[in-house]
Amino acid sequence: MRVTFLAEQLDAGHIVPAARWLADEDVMGAAMQALHWGESYSLTISDDQAVYVFTAQTSSGVEPVLPGRETAWPL
């Protein structure tokens, strides 16, 4: 969902990597497989001004809670 939101904000020339990632079932399967085995998965998308890194990881239930939050998730 967040990658889709970001892709909608990018200029047309920079949307291609995000759109390709969203449409590639093999890549999505690799991401889900990594999460299944307790590994994290990252996706990096850049434009002329910034680099965006999306990282997903499974929760162990003992993540630190930031001040002012009731739980560690969602970040």
NORNOR-V333447 format. One record per pair of residues at least 24 apart in sequence whose C-alpha atoms are under 7 Angstrom apart, sorted by the first residue. I is the first residue (numbers start at 1). J is the second residue. If there is no record, write none. Layout:
I_J, I_J
//
This chain:
14_47, 17_45, 18_45
//
